Amino acid sequence: MAHLIGLDEAEAMDVETVHDLYRTYINKSQVRLMTSFGFGRELVDRAEGAYIHTRDGRRILDFTGGVGVLNHGHNHPRVLAARQRFQERRRMEVHKTYFSPYLAALGHNLAQVLPGDLNRSFLPNSGAEAVEGAVKLAYKYHGGSRRQVLRSDIAFHGKLLGSGGLTGSAQNHFDFPTIPGIRTFRYDDLDSVREVLAEARDARGRSDVYALLIEPFSASTMRWCSEEFLRGVRELCAAEDIVLIFDEIYTGWGKTGSMFHFTRYEGLIPDVVTTSKSFGGGKSSISAFVARDALFRKAYDNMTDAMMQSTSTTYYGFGEETATAIEAIAVAVEEDFPARARAIEEVLTPGLERIRKTYPDIVADVAGAGALHGVFLSGGPRMLDLVGKLPVGGPAKDPLLRTKIITAAVIDTLYRKHDIYAYYTLNGRSPLVVSPPLVAGREECERFLDALEATLAEGMGRLVGRFMRERVSSLW
């Protein structure tokens, strides 16, 4: 009989055993890559709030924000209680032929939080599914009569075939097939949108664009669209009956200082908004696209098409996931997550700017809003010489390898010497991301700033040299 690993055995594994199983059954190269950092060589015992506790007794300040997932922090007690309640009462998870009070309540709550008539929800699992569902809705709204969809040049919308094609990133080094008709405009450039719209016409001179997809705030680059651009795009799309989709998967639920980044602009309403990540309270894999009423009704609200979208995923509106999201929204509203993000900004913005001025040869730029900032690091010609010694091919083909190694060296030192967990983006300009959970306070923010300053004070040459000797050399 085959040996199956149970929970007790899994929880008792040491890190070497976990690495071996990853090499055999998951991805050997992933082990090589992640063990370049200190956090790849340790196992987590538990996590709470803004902190991770490792098995060897370290208490790590998590400044990754779970890559957008952990606005509520790790294991928020109210979110845990909601899930426990669902389990203890033996609630039913899923059956398409029974109506769910949780799904009904969650749809209502989303409509209450979002402005205008954004009140028709669909609830799949991941952000990429939400994006593809929103684009599919736009295509169906036009009955297949339009063939083109617009995205910006620095977009990140996911890694499925459709959402991957809609991602405008120089980091896509392999060409997968994707949906047809994708056209690109320059981010935050209204004239560029006008130019593409003028070109995207059918034989009769009518618009051939069914959707325009944009991130109001790009977490890959720490850039954001101006109010003028967003209102201008809204006007252009309304004039051409183009479905305007705002991707707020990362920035939703208070991250940048408003409940959604676009909601800081009164009266600005897209046709569809997508959300995921912290929508699940850090415990639930759930996403949503929320559409304006008339748009959704035209596309799907008829007896022929009523089930066209809901049958696209088995776990649409899964019971415990929707119950979790109900509580996650309540926490975000009642604990005023936008205000928490603004309080974090009041500490991080001047602190990061001070560090930039102190180390102008190392820190090229800082940018961000609320609890989402980026530190763009540089290293000068000497770093180019070090990176130039790497073998040709593999990771060395990456045009941003120099930036990534410099940033990784800082991340590794923050973790090993200061018990702070940070990360950099794999897309855009690969900044060091400063993204604490919204349960973090002034003390955690100041601790991070002190640790970053102490790390940079070591000098980039020393940081990178040590990182390449001790970590990077093992990759080749």
N, C-alpha and C positions, 0 to 999 in steps of 0.2 A: 504493500500500500504506500502511496506517495506520502512524503512528510509535508504536512502543512504547518506553517508557522502561526501559532496562536498569539493572542494579545499579550499574554504574560511573557512569552519568549521574545516577542518584538520589543516590548518595553525594557527588557533586560539586556538587549544587544549593546555591545560597545561600538565605538565609532569605526573601528577597523572592519568589523563584521558588516556594518551598514555600507561602508565603502565597497566591500567585496560584492555584496548583493547588488548594489547600483551598477558596478562594472559588468556583472553577469546578466542582469535582467532589465536595467534601465538604460544607462548610457555611460560608457567608460570615459568618454571625453568630458562629460559633465563633471565627473569626479576630478579629473586633472585640472579643469578650469576652476572649480569652486574651492579646491584645497589650496589654490594660490592665495586665498584670504584666510585669516584666522578663523572666521566663522564657519569655514568648510571643514575644520578639524575638530569641531566640538558638537555635542548634541544638547538640545534644549530639554530641560526638565519641566518647566512651566513658564507661563507668561501672564502678566497682569498689568493693566494700565499702560504706562509708557515703558515698561521694563520686561526684559527677558532674563530668566534665571537658568543658567547652564547646569549640567550635571556635576561639574566640578566646583560649583559654588559661586561662580561669577554672577554679578548683577549688572546686566548690560542695558544701557539707555538706548532704546530703539528710536532712532531719528529717521527711519525710512518711512514711517507712516504706513507700513505694509504696502508700499507702492500704490497708495491711494485707498487701500482697503480699510485702514485702521483709524479713521477719524474718531471712533468710539474707544480706541485703545484696545489692548488685548483683553478678551474675556470681561467685557463690561457686565457688571452684576445684573442689571435689568435685562440685558439681552440673554444672558444665561438663564435667568428665571423664566423668561418667556418660553424658551425652548424646553426647559424642564417641565413647565406646566403643560405644554402640548404633549410631551411624552407620557407624563404621569396619568393624564386623562385618556390615553389611548386614542387620540384623535386620528382620523383616517388621513393618510398622506395624499393620495391621488385617485381619482376616478373621474373621467371626463363626463360621465353621464349623471353625476351628482353635482349640484351647485355647492360652491365653497363659500362660507361666510367670511373666511379669511381673505380670499381673493377679492370678494366684493368690497370688504372694508378697506383693503389696501388700495384698490382702484379709487375709491372715494377719497382716501387720505392724500394720494398723489395729486388728485385734482384740487384739493384744498391748498396744498403747498405751492403748486405751480400757478402762474398767472393766467388770466384770460380763460379761453375755452380749451386749454390743454387738459383734456379730461377723459381721453380714451386710452387705456393702457393695455399693453401686452407684456407678459412677464416670463421671458426665457431665463437661461442660466448665466450667460457670459456677456461681457460688453460687446464682443465681436458679433454675437448673435443679435443683440439689440440693434447694432448698426445695420447689419444685413436685413433685419426685419423692417427697419425704417426705410431703407432704400427700396426694398421690395414693395412696401406700402405705397411709396411714391410712384413706382412704375405701374402698379395696379390702379392707382388713382387716375392715371392718364390712359388706362385701358390698353397699354402697350403701344400707343400711337407715337410716343417719343422715345428716342433711343440713346440719349446722352445724359451723363451725370458728371457734375463738376466737383472737384476736390482741390484743396490748396497744396502748394508744393512742400510744406513741412508737416503735413498731417500725419497723425498716427491713429488708426481706427481699428486695429486688430491684426490677426495673422491667419485667419481663414482665407480661402481663395478669394472670396468677394471683398471682405474687409481688408485683406492684404493688398489687393489691387488698388483699393481706395486710400491706402497709406502712401503718402508722398514723402519718402525718406531715402536719402542716399545710402542708408545702411542695408537696403534690400539688395543683397549681392547675388541672389538667385531668382530667375524669372519664372514664377509659377503662372499658369493660366488664370484668368480672372474674368469678371463680367465684362461685356463689351461696352464701348462708348464712353470710356473714362477720359475726361479732359481736365487740364490743370491750370489754375490761376495762381498768382503770387499772393501769399498770405498778407492780409491787412492792406491790400492794394485794390481799391475800388475800380480804378481805371483798368487794371488787369482783368477784373471780372467783366467789365463792359466789353473789353476786346474779345474775350472768349465767347460771351453771349452773342456778339455780333457775327461771329464765325459759325456758331452752332445753329444754323437755320436749315430747314428742309427746302425742298424744291420750290415751294410756294412762298418762301420767305418767312415762315412762321418758326417760332422757337422749337428746337428739337430737344431741349433740355427738360428732363422730368424731375431732377433733384439737384440741389446744391448742398454740400456737406462741409461743415466747418467746425473747428474747435474754437470757441470764443477765447479760451486760454489754452495755449499749447504747453503741456507739461514736459514735452520733449525738449523744448527750446527756451522755456520761461518767457516766451513772448505772448502778448495778448492783443486782440483786435481792439482798435479804437471804437469808441461809441459811434463816431461818424461812419466808420466802415460798416459796423453791424446794422445800423439804421439804414445805410445806403443799400446794403445787400437785401435787407428786408423789403425796401421799396422796389428794387429791381425784380425780385422774385414775385412780389405781388402783381406787378405790372405784366409779367409774362406767365403767370399762373404756374410758377416753378415751386416745387415743394422745398422749403428751407428747413434743413435739419441741423440742429445744434448738438454736437457731441460733448456732453458734460459727464462722461464716464468717470474721469479722474477728479474733476473739480466740483462735482455735486456735493451737497450736504455740508456746506459751510466752509470748504477748504480754503478758498481765496478771500473770504471775508463777507460774502453774501451767500444765501442758501444755495443758489446756483450762480455761476459767474455772470451770466447774462441778466439775472434779475436785479442787478444794481442799476439797470437802466429802465426807468419806469415806462411802461407801455410797449416795450420791445418784446414781441412774442413770435417765436419761430412756429413753423407748422408741426414740427416734431422735435422732441428732445429725447436724447438717450441718457441713461444712467446705469451705473453698476457699482462695483467696488464697495464703498462704504454704505451703499444702499442696504447691504446685508448685515450691517452692524459688526463686521469682522468675523462672523460665524456662519453666514449663509451665502451660498453661491446663487445669486439671483441678480437679474438685470431687468431693465424695462425700456421700452420706448413708449412715449406718451404723445398722442397726436391730437390735433384740434378736431373738434366734433364733426364738422362738415366733411373734412378730408377723410376721416375714418369711415364715416357712414357711406360715402360714395364708393369707397374701395371694398368694404367688407360687410356692411350692414344690410345684407339681403339674404334670402333663404338659400340661394345658390352658393354664395361665397362665405357664409357665416362661419364655417369651420375651416376655411382655407388656411388661415394663419394659425389657429390653435392646434391643428394637427401636425404642425411642423416640428414639434419637440415633445417628447414624452413627458418631460418634467416641467412643462409650462404650469405655473401657478402651484407648484408643489407645496403641500400643506405646511410643513414645519418651516419652510423657507419664507412663505408669505407671512406666517405668524411672527417670525423673526424680524422681517422688514417692517411690519407694523410697529413693533416696539422700537426698532432702530430709528424710524422717523420720529416717533414720540420723543425719544431721548434728544435727537438733534434739535427739535423745536423747543422742548421744555428747558434744556440746558443751554440754549442759545448758542449753537455751534458757530454761527457767523461772528458773534461777538468774541467768542474764544479765539477764533482765528485772527481777528483784528488785534486782540491783546497780545498774541504771539508775534504778530507783525511789528508791534510797537517796540519789542525787544530785538527781534532779528534784524530788521531793516537798518537801524543805526549801528548795530554791532557788526554786521557784515560789511557795511560801508566803511567802518573804522578799520577793519582788517584789510580791506582792499587798499586803503590809503597807506597803511603800515607796510604792506608787501606788494607794491605796484608791479614788481618784476615777476611775481608769482601769480597774483590774482589779476586776471585780465578784466574781469567784469563780475558784478553781482546783479541779480534781477529777481523779481518775484512779487508776490502779493499774499497777504494772509499768512497761512502756514505752509506755503509752497514757494520755495526760493531755490535758486541755482547759483553755485559758485563756479565760475569759469576759470580754470587754472591754466597756467602757462609755465614753461620751464626754460625758455631761451635756447640758444644754439647748442649748449653743452648737452641738453637732453636729447637733441636730435642726434648727436654723436653716439650716445648710449643706445638709443633705439635702433640706430643704423647698424649696430653690430648683430642684430637678430637675424636668424636665417631667413632667406627669401622664401615666400610661399606661406600657406596657412594663415594664421592670424596676422602675420607681417604684411599681408596684402591690404589690410584695412587702412584706408586713408586717415582715419582718426586714431590709429594705434598709439601714436605719441601722446595725444591728449588722454586717452584711456589709461595708459600706463602711469602717467603723472597723477591722474585722479585716483587710480587704484592704489598707488603708493600712499597717498594721504588717507584713504579709507582704511587701508590695512593698519597704519599706525594709530589712527583713531580707535580702532577696535582693540589692538594688542596692548597699547599703552594707556588708553584712557577709558576703556570699557564703553565705547560708543559705537553703535552700529549705524552705518550710513551706506549709500549706494550711489551709482551714477547711471544715467540713462544710456540705453543702447542705441537710441535714436537721436536725431538732431545733432547738437554740438557736444553731447555727452558731458554735461556739467555734473559736479558734485551736488546731489539733490539734498536740500535741507527741508525735510517734510515731516515734522513731528506730528504725532496724533494730537487731536484737539483736546485731549485730557491732560496734555503736558502744561506745565505752568512756567512762570518766570524763572524759577530755580533751575529747571531742566534746560531752558533756553540759554541761560547764562553759563551753565556748565558746558554745553556744547560749544559756545563761542570761545570760552577759555581754552577748551581742549583743541579746537581748530587753530587758535592763535599759537598755542604751545607747539603744535605739530609743525606749522609753517615756519616757526622760529628755528627749527632744526636745519632748515635749508633744503631746497628741492633736490640739489645734487645728492645730499646724504640720503634723503628719503627714497629717491628713485634708485640710487645705487644699491641700497640695502634690499629694496623690494625685488629688483632684478636678480640679485645674487641668490636671495633666499626663496623667492617665489616663482618668478617668471622663467628662470632657467629650466625648471622642471616641466614646462609645457612643450619643450622641443626635444 
